[in-house]
Amino acid sequence: MTQADFDFIQSLAYEETGIVLPARKKHMVYSRLSRRLRQLGLKNFSQYCLRVQNEPSELVSFVNALTTNLTAFFREGHHFEYLNEEVSPQWKKRRNKRIRVWSSACSTGEEPYSIAMTLAEHFSGAEWDLKILATDLDTNVLSKASKGLYAEESTTGLPQQYRSKYIQSNQAGIQIKQSIQKMIHFKQLNLLQNWPMTGPFDLIFCRNVLIYFDNETKAKIIAKFRKLLAPDGLLFIGHSETLTNISDEFDLIGQTMYQPLQGGHTKINTDKNKEKKLVMSY
């Protein structure tokens, strides 16, 4: 990989996905794209760069190869604890039975399935209009997610109470039951391009995504999230992420959990001691 090749890949990745690839990521880029070169029978990265330029269809594979998809069931468990113990009881008091949740970087599906299992404990009745939108840039992981089929070893973080109710085992591994799958709608979406949905969303998960963007891109995405959130909606981000110096439109209500600032609104979590406990226990 020449410097010119890497410069091209850097520029294209930023233009298409907003992902910033500093020089220290060159080895990672080489490793991930080398597999694609072998699949195409290409001899070097210069040939591959020309391929991406001349064949728009290859851009999808390019993006898929560079996208990081580390995930797990109930990863960053404090979010699901808060959703179960604080948010859901408040939502159950509503007159409006419509609930909309968006997993904006759903990867192979463990996150939205974890959300669905948590909410199914509270909102399984026919009177509730509950839908979860799950999107990702990578078409390969979306294909896996939509099947709801996982290796047995991937369920390490899955609480037994959910496993016994919403999971069934088979020869291929474990299968998410239809009662959970039907709650989720998987769609391909690039966060840097137009968003077709109109909201409002009651909760948006955007975890471990912002770390790949520069501050300008982060600010644009967060501003768009704000417009799609209900006044009392929530935004959950990743454990190493923050909205400090990115947006002044949110109030921090717990560990990597935010609510839009709005005069006179009531925060979902009014138990300050419990909020402190959630923050400190993570």
C-alpha positions as CSV (number, residue, x, y, z in Angstrom):
1,M,0.0,0.0,0.0
2,T,1.6,3.3,-1.1
3,Q,1.0,6.6,0.6
4,A,-1.1,7.7,-2.3
5,D,-3.2,4.6,-1.9
6,F,-3.7,5.3,1.8
7,D,-4.5,9.0,1.1
8,F,-7.2,8.0,-1.4
9,I,-8.7,5.5,1.1
10,Q,-8.6,8.0,3.9
11,S,-10.4,10.6,1.7
12,L,-13.0,8.2,0.4
13,A,-13.8,6.8,3.8
14,Y,-14.3,10.2,5.2
15,E,-16.4,11.4,2.3
16,E,-18.7,8.3,2.3
17,T,-19.0,7.5,6.0
18,G,-17.5,10.3,8.0
19,I,-15.0,7.8,9.5
20,V,-11.6,9.4,10.2
21,L,-8.6,7.2,9.5
22,P,-5.4,8.6,11.0
23,A,-2.0,7.4,9.9
24,R,-1.9,5.0,12.9
25,K,-4.8,3.1,11.4
26,K,-2.9,2.3,8.2
27,H,-2.1,-1.3,9.4
28,M,-5.7,-1.9,10.2
29,V,-6.8,-0.6,6.8
30,Y,-4.3,-2.8,5.1
31,S,-5.5,-5.9,7.0
32,R,-9.2,-5.4,6.4
33,L,-8.9,-4.4,2.7
34,S,-6.3,-7.1,1.9
35,R,-9.1,-9.7,2.2
36,R,-11.1,-7.9,-0.4
37,L,-8.1,-7.7,-2.7
38,R,-7.7,-11.5,-2.5
39,Q,-11.4,-12.0,-3.2
40,L,-11.1,-9.9,-6.3
41,G,-7.8,-11.4,-7.5
42,L,-6.0,-8.0,-7.4
43,K,-2.3,-7.7,-7.0
44,N,-2.0,-4.4,-5.2
45,F,-3.9,-1.5,-3.6
46,S,-3.4,0.8,-6.6
47,Q,-5.5,-1.6,-8.6
48,Y,-8.1,-1.7,-5.9
49,C,-8.4,2.1,-5.6
50,L,-9.0,2.2,-9.4
51,R,-11.7,-0.5,-8.9
52,V,-13.5,1.5,-6.3
53,Q,-13.4,4.6,-8.4
54,N,-14.7,3.0,-11.5
55,E,-17.2,0.5,-10.1
56,P,-19.7,2.2,-7.7
57,S,-21.0,-1.3,-6.6
58,E,-17.6,-2.0,-5.0
59,L,-18.1,1.0,-2.7
60,V,-20.5,-1.1,-0.6
61,S,-17.9,-3.8,-0.1
62,F,-15.3,-1.1,0.7
63,V,-17.5,0.4,3.4
64,N,-18.3,-3.0,4.8
65,A,-14.7,-4.0,5.1
66,L,-13.7,-0.8,7.0
67,T,-16.6,-0.8,9.4
68,T,-16.0,-1.9,13.0
69,N,-18.8,-4.2,14.3
70,L,-17.8,-5.1,17.8
71,T,-21.0,-5.8,19.8
72,A,-22.6,-8.1,22.3
73,F,-26.0,-8.8,24.0
74,F,-26.6,-6.3,26.8
75,R,-23.3,-4.6,26.3
76,E,-22.9,-1.6,28.6
77,G,-25.5,-3.0,30.9
78,H,-26.3,0.2,32.8
79,H,-28.3,1.5,29.8
80,F,-30.6,-1.5,29.9
81,E,-30.8,-1.3,33.7
82,Y,-31.9,2.3,33.3
83,L,-34.3,1.4,30.5
84,N,-35.9,-1.3,32.6
85,E,-36.0,0.3,36.0
86,E,-36.5,4.0,35.3
87,V,-37.7,4.6,31.7
88,S,-40.2,1.8,31.2
89,P,-42.2,2.6,34.4
90,Q,-42.6,6.2,33.2
91,W,-43.6,5.2,29.7
92,K,-46.3,2.9,31.1
93,K,-48.0,5.9,32.7
94,R,-48.6,7.5,29.3
95,R,-51.9,8.0,27.7
96,N,-50.2,7.8,24.4
97,K,-49.4,4.1,23.7
98,R,-46.9,4.8,20.9
99,I,-43.3,4.1,21.6
100,R,-40.5,4.4,19.0
101,V,-36.8,3.4,19.6
102,W,-33.9,3.7,17.2
103,S,-30.7,1.7,17.3
104,S,-28.7,3.8,14.9
105,A,-25.6,1.5,14.6
106,C,-27.1,-1.9,15.3
107,S,-24.3,-4.0,13.8
108,T,-25.2,-7.7,13.9
109,G,-28.3,-7.1,15.9
110,E,-27.4,-7.8,19.5
111,E,-28.2,-4.2,20.6
112,P,-31.7,-4.0,19.2
113,Y,-32.6,-7.5,20.3
114,S,-31.4,-6.5,23.8
115,I,-33.6,-3.4,23.7
116,A,-36.6,-5.5,22.5
117,M,-36.2,-8.1,25.2
118,T,-36.0,-5.4,27.9
119,L,-39.1,-3.6,26.6
120,A,-41.1,-6.8,26.0
121,E,-41.2,-7.3,29.7
122,H,-43.3,-4.1,30.0
123,F,-45.1,-3.5,26.7
124,S,-46.2,-6.8,25.3
125,G,-49.9,-6.0,25.5
126,A,-51.9,-5.4,22.3
127,E,-52.6,-1.8,23.3
128,W,-49.0,-0.8,22.9
129,D,-47.7,0.5,19.5
130,L,-44.0,-0.3,20.0
131,K,-41.5,-0.4,17.1
132,I,-37.8,-0.5,17.1
133,L,-35.8,0.8,14.1
134,A,-32.4,-0.8,13.7
135,T,-30.0,0.7,11.1
136,D,-26.4,0.2,10.1
137,L,-24.1,1.3,7.3
138,D,-22.8,-2.3,6.8
139,T,-25.2,-4.5,4.7
140,N,-23.4,-7.7,5.7
141,V,-24.1,-7.2,9.4
142,L,-27.7,-6.3,8.7
143,S,-28.2,-9.5,6.8
144,K,-27.0,-11.4,9.9
145,A,-29.0,-9.3,12.3
146,S,-32.3,-9.9,10.4
147,K,-31.9,-13.6,10.8
148,G,-31.6,-13.5,14.6
149,L,-29.4,-16.5,14.6
150,Y,-26.2,-16.5,16.8
151,A,-23.5,-18.8,18.0
152,E,-24.1,-20.3,21.5
153,E,-21.0,-18.6,22.8
154,S,-22.2,-15.1,21.8
155,T,-24.9,-15.2,24.6
156,T,-22.5,-14.8,27.5
157,G,-24.0,-11.5,28.6
158,L,-27.6,-12.5,28.1
159,P,-29.5,-12.6,31.4
160,Q,-31.1,-16.0,32.1
161,Q,-34.6,-14.4,32.6
162,Y,-34.5,-13.3,28.9
163,R,-32.8,-16.4,27.6
164,S,-35.4,-18.7,28.9
165,K,-38.3,-16.6,27.5
166,Y,-37.0,-15.2,24.2
167,I,-34.3,-17.6,22.9
168,Q,-34.6,-21.1,21.5
169,S,-31.7,-23.4,20.8
170,N,-31.1,-25.4,17.6
171,Q,-28.3,-27.2,15.9
172,A,-27.0,-23.9,14.3
173,G,-26.8,-22.1,17.7
174,I,-29.5,-20.0,19.3
175,Q,-32.5,-18.3,17.6
176,I,-34.3,-15.2,18.7
177,K,-38.0,-15.9,18.9
178,Q,-40.4,-14.3,16.5
179,S,-42.2,-12.4,19.4
180,I,-39.0,-10.4,19.7
181,Q,-37.9,-10.3,16.0
182,K,-41.3,-8.8,14.9
183,M,-40.7,-5.8,17.1
184,I,-37.6,-4.7,15.0
185,H,-37.3,-3.3,11.5
186,F,-33.8,-3.5,10.1
187,K,-32.8,-1.0,7.4
188,Q,-29.5,0.1,5.8
189,L,-28.7,3.8,6.6
190,N,-25.6,6.0,6.3
191,L,-25.7,8.5,9.1
192,L,-24.0,11.1,6.8
193,Q,-26.7,11.0,4.2
194,N,-30.4,11.8,4.2
195,W,-32.5,10.2,6.9
196,P,-36.0,9.2,5.7
197,M,-37.6,8.8,9.1
198,T,-39.5,11.7,10.7
199,G,-39.8,10.7,14.3
200,P,-40.4,11.5,17.0
201,F,-38.3,8.9,18.8
202,D,-38.6,8.2,22.5
203,L,-35.1,6.8,22.7
204,I,-32.1,6.7,20.4
205,F,-29.1,4.5,20.9
206,C,-25.9,5.7,19.1
207,R,-23.2,3.9,20.9
208,N,-19.5,3.6,20.0
209,V,-20.0,5.4,16.7
210,L,-19.1,9.0,17.4
211,I,-15.5,8.0,18.3
212,Y,-14.9,7.5,14.6
213,F,-16.0,11.0,13.5
214,D,-14.4,14.4,13.8
215,N,-16.1,17.0,15.9
216,E,-17.8,18.7,13.0
217,T,-19.4,15.5,11.9
218,K,-20.3,14.6,15.5
219,A,-22.1,17.9,15.9
220,K,-24.1,17.5,12.8
221,I,-25.3,14.0,13.7
222,I,-26.2,15.0,17.2
223,A,-28.1,18.0,16.0
224,K,-30.1,15.7,13.7
225,F,-30.8,13.3,16.6
226,R,-32.1,16.3,18.6
227,K,-34.6,17.2,15.9
228,L,-35.9,13.6,15.8
229,L,-36.2,13.1,19.6
230,A,-39.4,13.7,21.5
231,P,-39.2,16.5,24.1
232,D,-38.7,14.0,26.8
233,G,-36.8,11.6,24.6
234,L,-33.4,10.1,25.5
235,L,-30.1,9.6,23.8
236,F,-27.7,6.9,24.9
237,I,-24.1,7.0,23.6
238,G,-21.0,4.8,24.1
239,H,-18.9,4.5,27.3
240,S,-15.9,6.4,25.8
241,E,-18.1,9.1,24.2
242,T,-19.3,12.5,25.4
243,L,-21.4,15.4,24.1
244,T,-19.1,17.9,25.9
245,N,-18.0,20.5,23.3
246,I,-20.2,18.8,20.7
247,S,-23.7,19.9,21.7
248,D,-25.3,22.3,24.2
249,E,-28.8,21.0,23.5
250,F,-28.7,18.1,25.9
251,D,-28.7,17.6,29.7
252,L,-26.6,14.7,31.1
253,I,-28.9,12.6,33.3
254,G,-26.6,9.6,33.9
255,Q,-23.6,7.7,32.6
256,T,-23.6,8.5,28.8
257,M,-27.3,9.2,29.0
258,Y,-28.8,12.4,27.8
259,Q,-32.1,14.2,27.5
260,P,-32.9,17.3,25.3
261,L,-32.8,20.6,27.1
262,Q,-36.3,22.2,27.2
263,G,-37.7,24.7,29.6
264,G,-39.9,23.1,32.3
265,H,-39.6,19.5,31.2
266,T,-39.3,16.8,33.9
267,K,-36.4,14.4,33.7
268,I,-37.3,10.7,33.7
269,N,-34.9,10.0,36.6
270,T,-35.9,12.1,39.6
271,D,-34.1,9.8,42.1
272,K,-30.8,11.5,42.3
273,N,-29.3,8.9,44.6
274,K,-30.2,6.1,42.2
275,E,-28.8,8.2,39.3
276,K,-25.5,8.5,41.2
277,K,-25.5,4.8,41.9
278,L,-25.9,4.0,38.2
279,V,-23.1,6.3,37.3
280,M,-20.7,5.1,39.9
281,S,-21.5,1.4,39.4
282,Y,-20.4,1.3,35.8
